[in-house]
């Protein structure tokens, strides 16, 4: 998977006319790390991949090569791509939808006990997100303010810095994230 995400980052960076240094400035990720990722030598963390996607004006699903499905499509879970953060054990499965002109994205996250994404920079202007906790406990930090959620709870927010953290010492946390980019300027 690291070579696929690296190839997507390199393709999008070149299409945008950005050097490694320019993407580094926009994303806060070092040119050396970006080079390693692009060549498939390193696998980025969820936080790092998010920073790069944000700097490139795309989503994490875009970087792992997922495309909006045609009008009618059955998508089996076994055929969907999963992004795994080897450092934290966090996994993310994303899928773009036909809803809202293809501007809605669903992402399912699984966080092992005590795992955290680390603080991720603010979303694009106009992006709205909603999290629904499916299992376990989740702390969502928005601009440093923590919101504790349990299975069945939900939170909706706009442009904020975000961090997702599982506070449990023993139990995993699973949640679904809905991102609505229908109010964002086209990238």
N, C-alpha and C positions, 0 to 999 in steps of 0.2 A: 504494500500500500504506500510506503514512503516514496518509492520511485514514481508512482502515479500522481501523488499530491505534489511532489517536486516538479514533475513535468508540467502540471497545470499552473503552478506558480510561475515557472519560467515562461510558459506560453503567454500567460496574462500580463506578466511584467513586460515582455518584449512588445506585445500588442499595444500596451500603454506607453511605449517608448521610454521606459524607466530603466536606468542602470541599477545594479545591485546597491550602489551607494544611495541612490534616490529612493529606492524601495525601503532601504534601511532607515532613512530619515523619516519616511512616512509611517513606518510600522513600529519603529523602536527595536527592531531585531538587527543584530549585527550583520554586516555584509558577509563575514566568514560563515556564520550560521546559515544565512540564506543560501549561500553557495553550496554548503553541505546538503541542505534539504533539496535544492534543485537537482543535485546530482544523485539523489537517493541514498546518500551516505548516512544521513540522520533522519529520524522520524520526529516531527515537531510535536510538542505538547498541545493540548486543546487550546490553552491560552495563546501560545505562539501562533498556531494556525489561525485562530480568530483574529489576532492582530494583523497578520499578513492579508487575510481575506478582506478585512475592513480597509486596509490601505489600498488594496486593489479594487475596492468598490464592488465586492461580490460576497457571496455567502460561503460558509464552510462546505455546504453541499456542492457548490460550484467547484470548489477546489478538489473534491474527491471524485469529480467527474460525473455527478448525477445530473441528469437532464430532466426538464419538465416532461411528464408523460404525455403521450398522444391523448386524444379526446376520451377514449375508453381504454382502460388498461387495468389488468389485474397484476399487482406486484407482490409476489411471494416474498415473505420475510427472508427466506434462504437466498434470494437473488439480490437483496439489497446490500449495499456496501456499508461496512462498519468501520469507523475511525477509532482506533484504540491508542490511548496515550500510555505508552510503555512505562513512563515515569510514575504516573499516579494510579494506573489501572482503570481510569475512567474510559468508558466507551460511549460513542455517539453514533446513532444511525439517523441519517437525515433523508428527507424526501420532499422535493418540490411538488406542488399541486397545480391543478388547472384553475383552482379557485382564485378569484380576484386577478384574473389575467396572468396567472402563473406567478403572482407576487406573494403567495403564501408558502411558507415552508414549515414542515413539521420535523422535529428532531426528538428522538428518544434518547435519554441519557441514563446511564447506570453508573453510580458512584459507589465504590467499595467503602467500608468503614473508614472514617477519618480522612477521606480523599477530598481535595479541593482543586478547583480549576485555577486558583489564583485570581487576582483582580484583572479583569479584561477592560479595555478602554471603552468609551461610550459608543453606542450604536450610531449609525447614520441618522441624520436629522429626518424625522417623520416616521421612523421605524417604531412599531409597537410590538411588544412581546407579552405573551401570557404563558405562565408555567402552571401545570397541574401535577401535583405530587401523586404518584400511583402507589408507591410503597415506601415505607420508612419515614425518616425525617430529613428535612432539607433546610439549610440556612441560606437565604438569598441576601447578599449584601449589595445594596444599591447606593452608590456614592458613599460607601462606608457605613450606611445604616443597615443593621441586620434585621431580617424578617424571618422568624422561625415558622416553618410550615410542617404539617404532618400529612399522612395519606388522606386524600380527599380535599385538601386545601389548595387554593389557587392564588396567584398574584399576577397583576397586569401592570406594565410600566412602559415608559417611553425612553428617551435618551438618558442613560445613566451609565456609570461604570458598574460592572456586575462581577460578582463572584458567586459560584455555587459550591456549597460545602456540606458534606455529610457529617453531622456532629456525633453520630453513633460510634461506639467502640466495637460493636459486634455485628450490626445489621446493615445490609446494603440499602441504598436509596435509588429509586427509579422515578423519573419524571418525564413528562412530555413538554416540549417547548414549541409554541406556535409563534412564528415571526410573520408579521404583516408589513410588507414593504409597499403596499398600495399607495401610501401617502408620500413615499420617497421620490425624489427627483431621479429620473433614469440615470443609470451609471454608464 
